Amino acid sequence: MNKLRIPLALDEFNLVVSPEIADKKNKYFCPSCSDLLTLRKGKIKKTHFSHKASDTCSQETIIHQLAKFLIIQRIKEWKEGKGNVPIIKRKCPDCEAYIKQKLPDKVDSAVAERKLGSGYIVDVAIIVDQDIVAAVEIKVHHAVDEEKKNNIGIPFVELLGEEVIDNPLVWNAITDKFKKFRCKKCDEYTSEYNEKIKLISQQTMVEIPTIFYRTAYNECWRCNKEILLFVWSGDSYNYKLSENILKPKTVQYRYSKMAGTKYWVNTCPYCKSIQGDFFLFSEPDSPLFGFHCGENTENEFKKDMKLLAIRYMEKAL
């Protein structure tokens, strides 16, 4: 069997050490199997730790163990005031931008391989007031399986082992089951957007729906006044609008010369002109180009309204 190259090792105090700062006078151990390592420092080959051939240790287990040690060590250094706070890179569920969040100050420590009440063992347990409140799972070759994801019982993130070794202070979450969040930009956009459609609603005396119809706005193609636009699931030509849902007064069953037929369509409350689907959806510069409603559920309605807010606010910049 070939010897293994170990990127980082443990010293006699169980601290992670890089080969560049290691001293040949000291002893260093494999983070996976605890075997004694050989420090290779020469003029030709890159400085590294060498591992004897082993049936119980592999590159995968070494990376897995190293990542756990590094996370625990960096949290310990941070809490002792000797290092920076770890940062988690998370994707905003609305705009999908990556946002950096600091690990909360309430975190006390982290420990390896703790068994939860759910029966699962986590790679690193995050401790607050002696309780396990969250976890970090390390992926080398094998990701967290779906059963564990769904039943682990606490918030967790999954990180790539090699990325942790490269930079243990920045956690790139490939699976993010921490508490849901929204980035500051999306909160600001949603607030501004809601104020805008509220203002147009007051000016036009057209109510803003809270279910079913998604609300946007644009200038009327004919009179150039700002008006509300409404989008809903289904085909405007064949879809029968529910009698149980209050229809905005500017959504009317009108005849379109361009389409050559009657269909449900947005209209201008000022000049009564049809705001046809081609005008609204078909061209790259159309106000609703590429936008499609989700299902008619409360969650999908909220999600669509957030997407519209981001879309319109970014276009306004």
Contacts in CASP RR format, 6 or more apart in sequence:
PFRMAT RR
TARGET T0000
AUTHOR 0000-0000-0000
METHOD contacts of the structure
MODEL  1
MNKLRIPLALDEFNLVVSPEIADKKNKYFCPSCSDLLTLRKGKIKKTHFS
HKASDTCSQETIIHQLAKFLIIQRIKEWKEGKGNVPIIKRKCPDCEAYIK
QKLPDKVDSAVAERKLGSGYIVDVAIIVDQDIVAAVEIKVHHAVDEEKKN
NIGIPFVELLGEEVIDNPLVWNAITDKFKKFRCKKCDEYTSEYNEKIKLI
SQQTMVEIPTIFYRTAYNECWRCNKEILLFVWSGDSYNYKLSENILKPKT
VQYRYSKMAGTKYWVNTCPYCKSIQGDFFLFSEPDSPLFGFHCGENTENE
FKKDMKLLAIRYMEKAL
1 53 0 8 1.000
1 54 0 8 1.000
1 55 0 8 1.000
2 53 0 8 1.000
3 50 0 8 1.000
3 51 0 8 1.000
3 52 0 8 1.000
3 53 0 8 1.000
4 50 0 8 1.000
4 51 0 8 1.000
4 53 0 8 1.000
4 54 0 8 1.000
4 57 0 8 1.000
4 58 0 8 1.000
4 59 0 8 1.000
4 62 0 8 1.000
5 48 0 8 1.000
5 49 0 8 1.000
5 50 0 8 1.000
5 51 0 8 1.000
6 30 0 8 1.000
6 31 0 8 1.000
6 37 0 8 1.000
6 48 0 8 1.000
6 49 0 8 1.000
6 50 0 8 1.000
6 51 0 8 1.000
6 62 0 8 1.000
7 18 0 8 1.000
7 19 0 8 1.000
7 48 0 8 1.000
7 49 0 8 1.000
7 62 0 8 1.000
7 63 0 8 1.000
7 66 0 8 1.000
7 165 0 8 1.000
8 16 0 8 1.000
8 17 0 8 1.000
8 18 0 8 1.000
8 19 0 8 1.000
8 31 0 8 1.000
8 49 0 8 1.000
8 66 0 8 1.000
8 70 0 8 1.000
8 165 0 8 1.000
9 16 0 8 1.000
9 17 0 8 1.000
9 19 0 8 1.000
9 22 0 8 1.000
9 28 0 8 1.000
9 29 0 8 1.000
9 30 0 8 1.000
9 31 0 8 1.000
9 37 0 8 1.000
9 49 0 8 1.000
10 16 0 8 1.000
10 17 0 8 1.000
10 28 0 8 1.000
10 29 0 8 1.000
10 30 0 8 1.000
10 31 0 8 1.000
10 34 0 8 1.000
10 69 0 8 1.000
11 17 0 8 1.000
11 22 0 8 1.000
11 26 0 8 1.000
11 27 0 8 1.000
11 28 0 8 1.000
11 29 0 8 1.000
12 26 0 8 1.000
12 27 0 8 1.000
12 29 0 8 1.000
14 69 0 8 1.000
15 73 0 8 1.000
16 31 0 8 1.000
16 66 0 8 1.000
16 69 0 8 1.000
16 70 0 8 1.000
16 73 0 8 1.000
17 28 0 8 1.000
19 39 0 8 1.000
19 40 0 8 1.000
19 41 0 8 1.000
19 47 0 8 1.000
19 48 0 8 1.000
19 49 0 8 1.000
20 47 0 8 1.000
22 28 0 8 1.000
22 39 0 8 1.000
22 41 0 8 1.000
22 49 0 8 1.000
23 39 0 8 1.000
24 39 0 8 1.000
24 41 0 8 1.000
27 36 0 8 1.000
28 36 0 8 1.000
28 37 0 8 1.000
28 39 0 8 1.000
28 49 0 8 1.000
29 35 0 8 1.000
29 36 0 8 1.000
29 37 0 8 1.000
30 36 0 8 1.000
30 37 0 8 1.000
30 51 0 8 1.000
30 57 0 8 1.000
30 62 0 8 1.000
31 62 0 8 1.000
31 65 0 8 1.000
31 66 0 8 1.000
31 69 0 8 1.000
32 57 0 8 1.000
32 58 0 8 1.000
32 61 0 8 1.000
32 62 0 8 1.000
32 64 0 8 1.000
32 65 0 8 1.000
32 66 0 8 1.000
33 54 0 8 1.000
33 56 0 8 1.000
33 57 0 8 1.000
33 61 0 8 1.000
35 51 0 8 1.000
35 52 0 8 1.000
35 54 0 8 1.000
35 57 0 8 1.000
37 49 0 8 1.000
37 50 0 8 1.000
37 51 0 8 1.000
38 49 0 8 1.000
38 50 0 8 1.000
38 51 0 8 1.000
39 47 0 8 1.000
39 49 0 8 1.000
39 50 0 8 1.000
40 47 0 8 1.000
40 48 0 8 1.000
40 49 0 8 1.000
40 50 0 8 1.000
41 47 0 8 1.000
51 57 0 8 1.000
51 62 0 8 1.000
60 140 0 8 1.000
60 141 0 8 1.000
63 140 0 8 1.000
63 161 0 8 1.000
63 162 0 8 1.000
63 165 0 8 1.000
64 123 0 8 1.000
64 138 0 8 1.000
64 140 0 8 1.000
64 161 0 8 1.000
66 161 0 8 1.000
66 164 0 8 1.000
66 165 0 8 1.000
67 123 0 8 1.000
67 138 0 8 1.000
67 159 0 8 1.000
67 161 0 8 1.000
67 164 0 8 1.000
67 165 0 8 1.000
67 168 0 8 1.000
68 112 0 8 1.000
68 113 0 8 1.000
68 123 0 8 1.000
68 124 0 8 1.000
68 138 0 8 1.000
69 112 0 8 1.000
70 164 0 8 1.000
70 165 0 8 1.000
70 168 0 8 1.000
71 86 0 8 1.000
71 110 0 8 1.000
71 124 0 8 1.000
71 136 0 8 1.000
71 164 0 8 1.000
71 168 0 8 1.000
71 171 0 8 1.000
72 109 0 8 1.000
72 110 0 8 1.000
72 111 0 8 1.000
72 112 0 8 1.000
72 124 0 8 1.000
73 168 0 8 1.000
74 83 0 8 1.000
74 86 0 8 1.000
74 168 0 8 1.000
74 169 0 8 1.000
75 86 0 8 1.000
75 103 0 8 1.000
75 107 0 8 1.000
75 109 0 8 1.000
75 110 0 8 1.000
75 126 0 8 1.000
76 109 0 8 1.000
76 110 0 8 1.000
77 83 0 8 1.000
78 84 0 8 1.000
78 85 0 8 1.000
78 86 0 8 1.000
78 103 0 8 1.000
79 107 0 8 1.000
79 108 0 8 1.000
79 109 0 8 1.000
84 169 0 8 1.000
85 102 0 8 1.000
85 103 0 8 1.000
85 169 0 8 1.000
86 102 0 8 1.000
86 103 0 8 1.000
86 168 0 8 1.000
86 169 0 8 1.000
86 170 0 8 1.000
86 171 0 8 1.000
87 100 0 8 1.000
87 101 0 8 1.000
87 102 0 8 1.000
87 103 0 8 1.000
87 169 0 8 1.000
87 170 0 8 1.000
87 171 0 8 1.000
88 100 0 8 1.000
88 101 0 8 1.000
88 102 0 8 1.000
88 103 0 8 1.000
88 157 0 8 1.000
88 171 0 8 1.000
88 173 0 8 1.000
88 178 0 8 1.000
89 98 0 8 1.000
89 99 0 8 1.000
89 100 0 8 1.000
89 170 0 8 1.000
89 171 0 8 1.000
89 172 0 8 1.000
89 173 0 8 1.000
90 98 0 8 1.000
90 99 0 8 1.000
90 101 0 8 1.000
90 173 0 8 1.000
90 176 0 8 1.000
90 178 0 8 1.000
90 181 0 8 1.000
91 97 0 8 1.000
91 98 0 8 1.000
91 99 0 8 1.000
91 173 0 8 1.000
91 176 0 8 1.000
92 98 0 8 1.000
92 99 0 8 1.000
92 181 0 8 1.000
92 182 0 8 1.000
92 183 0 8 1.000
92 185 0 8 1.000
92 186 0 8 1.000
93 180 0 8 1.000
93 181 0 8 1.000
93 182 0 8 1.000
94 182 0 8 1.000
94 183 0 8 1.000
94 186 0 8 1.000
94 303 0 8 1.000
94 306 0 8 1.000
94 307 0 8 1.000
94 310 0 8 1.000
95 183 0 8 1.000
95 185 0 8 1.000
95 186 0 8 1.000
95 189 0 8 1.000
95 310 0 8 1.000
97 183 0 8 1.000
97 185 0 8 1.000
99 181 0 8 1.000
99 183 0 8 1.000
100 170 0 8 1.000
101 181 0 8 1.000
106 128 0 8 1.000
107 126 0 8 1.000
107 127 0 8 1.000
107 128 0 8 1.000
108 127 0 8 1.000
108 128 0 8 1.000
108 129 0 8 1.000
108 130 0 8 1.000
109 127 0 8 1.000
110 124 0 8 1.000
110 125 0 8 1.000
110 126 0 8 1.000
110 127 0 8 1.000
110 136 0 8 1.000
111 124 0 8 1.000
111 125 0 8 1.000
111 127 0 8 1.000
112 123 0 8 1.000
112 124 0 8 1.000
112 125 0 8 1.000
113 121 0 8 1.000
113 122 0 8 1.000
113 123 0 8 1.000
114 121 0 8 1.000
114 122 0 8 1.000
114 125 0 8 1.000
114 132 0 8 1.000
115 121 0 8 1.000
116 122 0 8 1.000
116 125 0 8 1.000
116 132 0 8 1.000
116 135 0 8 1.000
116 152 0 8 1.000
116 153 0 8 1.000
116 154 0 8 1.000
117 153 0 8 1.000
118 151 0 8 1.000
118 152 0 8 1.000
118 153 0 8 1.000
118 154 0 8 1.000
120 148 0 8 1.000
120 151 0 8 1.000
120 152 0 8 1.000
120 153 0 8 1.000
122 132 0 8 1.000
122 135 0 8 1.000
122 136 0 8 1.000
122 137 0 8 1.000
122 152 0 8 1.000
122 154 0 8 1.000
122 156 0 8 1.000
123 135 0 8 1.000
123 136 0 8 1.000
123 137 0 8 1.000
123 138 0 8 1.000
124 135 0 8 1.000
124 136 0 8 1.000
124 137 0 8 1.000
124 138 0 8 1.000
125 132 0 8 1.000
125 134 0 8 1.000
125 135 0 8 1.000
126 132 0 8 1.000
126 133 0 8 1.000
126 134 0 8 1.000
126 135 0 8 1.000
126 136 0 8 1.000
127 133 0 8 1.000
132 154 0 8 1.000
133 154 0 8 1.000
133 155 0 8 1.000
134 154 0 8 1.000
134 155 0 8 1.000
134 156 0 8 1.000
134 157 0 8 1.000
134 178 0 8 1.000
135 152 0 8 1.000
135 154 0 8 1.000
135 155 0 8 1.000
135 156 0 8 1.000
135 157 0 8 1.000
136 156 0 8 1.000
136 157 0 8 1.000
136 158 0 8 1.000
136 159 0 8 1.000
136 171 0 8 1.000
137 144 0 8 1.000
137 156 0 8 1.000
137 157 0 8 1.000
137 158 0 8 1.000
137 159 0 8 1.000
137 175 0 8 1.000
138 158 0 8 1.000
138 159 0 8 1.000
138 160 0 8 1.000
138 161 0 8 1.000
138 164 0 8 1.000
139 158 0 8 1.000
139 159 0 8 1.000
139 160 0 8 1.000
139 161 0 8 1.000
139 174 0 8 1.000
140 160 0 8 1.000
140 161 0 8 1.000
140 162 0 8 1.000
143 158 0 8 1.000
143 174 0 8 1.000
143 175 0 8 1.000
144 156 0 8 1.000
144 158 0 8 1.000
144 175 0 8 1.000
149 175 0 8 1.000
149 177 0 8 1.000
152 177 0 8 1.000
155 177 0 8 1.000
155 178 0 8 1.000
155 179 0 8 1.000
156 175 0 8 1.000
156 177 0 8 1.000
156 178 0 8 1.000
157 171 0 8 1.000
157 173 0 8 1.000
157 175 0 8 1.000
157 176 0 8 1.000
157 177 0 8 1.000
157 178 0 8 1.000
158 173 0 8 1.000
158 174 0 8 1.000
158 175 0 8 1.000
158 176 0 8 1.000
159 171 0 8 1.000
159 172 0 8 1.000
159 173 0 8 1.000
159 174 0 8 1.000
160 172 0 8 1.000
160 174 0 8 1.000
163 172 0 8 1.000
164 171 0 8 1.000
186 306 0 8 1.000
186 309 0 8 1.000
186 310 0 8 1.000
188 313 0 8 1.000
189 309 0 8 1.000
189 310 0 8 1.000
189 313 0 8 1.000
189 314 0 8 1.000
190 305 0 8 1.000
190 306 0 8 1.000
190 309 0 8 1.000
190 310 0 8 1.000
192 309 0 8 1.000
192 313 0 8 1.000
193 308 0 8 1.000
193 309 0 8 1.000
193 312 0 8 1.000
193 313 0 8 1.000
194 309 0 8 1.000
196 217 0 8 1.000
196 312 0 8 1.000
197 208 0 8 1.000
197 215 0 8 1.000
197 216 0 8 1.000
197 217 0 8 1.000
197 228 0 8 1.000
198 208 0 8 1.000
200 206 0 8 1.000
200 217 0 8 1.000
200 226 0 8 1.000
200 227 0 8 1.000
200 228 0 8 1.000
201 207 0 8 1.000
201 208 0 8 1.000
201 228 0 8 1.000
203 226 0 8 1.000
204 227 0 8 1.000
204 228 0 8 1.000
204 250 0 8 1.000
204 269 0 8 1.000
204 270 0 8 1.000
205 269 0 8 1.000
206 227 0 8 1.000
206 228 0 8 1.000
206 248 0 8 1.000
206 249 0 8 1.000
206 250 0 8 1.000
206 269 0 8 1.000
207 246 0 8 1.000
207 248 0 8 1.000
207 249 0 8 1.000
208 215 0 8 1.000
208 228 0 8 1.000
209 215 0 8 1.000
209 230 0 8 1.000
209 245 0 8 1.000
209 246 0 8 1.000
209 248 0 8 1.000
211 245 0 8 1.000
211 296 0 8 1.000
211 298 0 8 1.000
211 301 0 8 1.000
212 232 0 8 1.000
212 242 0 8 1.000
212 245 0 8 1.000
212 296 0 8 1.000
212 301 0 8 1.000
213 230 0 8 1.000
213 231 0 8 1.000
213 232 0 8 1.000
213 245 0 8 1.000
213 247 0 8 1.000
213 248 0 8 1.000
213 251 0 8 1.000
214 230 0 8 1.000
214 231 0 8 1.000
214 232 0 8 1.000
214 293 0 8 1.000
214 301 0 8 1.000
214 304 0 8 1.000
214 305 0 8 1.000
214 308 0 8 1.000
215 228 0 8 1.000
215 229 0 8 1.000
215 230 0 8 1.000
215 305 0 8 1.000
215 308 0 8 1.000
216 228 0 8 1.000
216 229 0 8 1.000
216 230 0 8 1.000
216 231 0 8 1.000
216 287 0 8 1.000
216 288 0 8 1.000
216 291 0 8 1.000
216 308 0 8 1.000
216 312 0 8 1.000
217 226 0 8 1.000
217 227 0 8 1.000
217 228 0 8 1.000
217 229 0 8 1.000
217 287 0 8 1.000
217 312 0 8 1.000
218 226 0 8 1.000
218 227 0 8 1.000
218 229 0 8 1.000
218 275 0 8 1.000
218 280 0 8 1.000
218 287 0 8 1.000
219 225 0 8 1.000
219 226 0 8 1.000
219 227 0 8 1.000
220 226 0 8 1.000
220 227 0 8 1.000
220 268 0 8 1.000
220 270 0 8 1.000
220 271 0 8 1.000
220 273 0 8 1.000
220 275 0 8 1.000
221 273 0 8 1.000
221 275 0 8 1.000
221 279 0 8 1.000
222 268 0 8 1.000
222 271 0 8 1.000
222 273 0 8 1.000
223 268 0 8 1.000
223 270 0 8 1.000
223 271 0 8 1.000
223 273 0 8 1.000
225 268 0 8 1.000
225 270 0 8 1.000
225 271 0 8 1.000
227 250 0 8 1.000
227 266 0 8 1.000
227 268 0 8 1.000
227 269 0 8 1.000
227 270 0 8 1.000
227 275 0 8 1.000
228 248 0 8 1.000
228 250 0 8 1.000
229 266 0 8 1.000
229 275 0 8 1.000
229 280 0 8 1.000
229 287 0 8 1.000
229 288 0 8 1.000
230 248 0 8 1.000
230 250 0 8 1.000
230 251 0 8 1.000
230 266 0 8 1.000
231 288 0 8 1.000
231 291 0 8 1.000
231 293 0 8 1.000
231 304 0 8 1.000
232 239 0 8 1.000
232 241 0 8 1.000
232 293 0 8 1.000
233 239 0 8 1.000
233 293 0 8 1.000
233 294 0 8 1.000
233 295 0 8 1.000
233 296 0 8 1.000
234 293 0 8 1.000
236 263 0 8 1.000
236 264 0 8 1.000
236 265 0 8 1.000
236 277 0 8 1.000
237 259 0 8 1.000
237 261 0 8 1.000
237 263 0 8 1.000
237 264 0 8 1.000
239 264 0 8 1.000
241 247 0 8 1.000
241 251 0 8 1.000
241 264 0 8 1.000
249 269 0 8 1.000
250 266 0 8 1.000
250 267 0 8 1.000
250 268 0 8 1.000
250 269 0 8 1.000
251 264 0 8 1.000
251 265 0 8 1.000
251 266 0 8 1.000
251 267 0 8 1.000
252 264 0 8 1.000
252 265 0 8 1.000
252 267 0 8 1.000
253 262 0 8 1.000
253 263 0 8 1.000
253 264 0 8 1.000
253 265 0 8 1.000
254 262 0 8 1.000
254 263 0 8 1.000
254 265 0 8 1.000
254 267 0 8 1.000
254 274 0 8 1.000
255 261 0 8 1.000
255 262 0 8 1.000
256 262 0 8 1.000
256 263 0 8 1.000
256 265 0 8 1.000
256 274 0 8 1.000
256 276 0 8 1.000
258 276 0 8 1.000
258 278 0 8 1.000
259 276 0 8 1.000
259 277 0 8 1.000
259 278 0 8 1.000
263 277 0 8 1.000
265 274 0 8 1.000
265 275 0 8 1.000
265 276 0 8 1.000
265 277 0 8 1.000
266 274 0 8 1.000
266 275 0 8 1.000
266 276 0 8 1.000
266 280 0 8 1.000
267 273 0 8 1.000
267 274 0 8 1.000
267 275 0 8 1.000
268 275 0 8 1.000
279 286 0 8 1.000
280 286 0 8 1.000
280 287 0 8 1.000
280 288 0 8 1.000
281 288 0 8 1.000
281 289 0 8 1.000
281 290 0 8 1.000
281 291 0 8 1.000
282 289 0 8 1.000
283 289 0 8 1.000
291 307 0 8 1.000
291 308 0 8 1.000
291 311 0 8 1.000
293 300 0 8 1.000
293 304 0 8 1.000
294 300 0 8 1.000
294 303 0 8 1.000
294 304 0 8 1.000
END
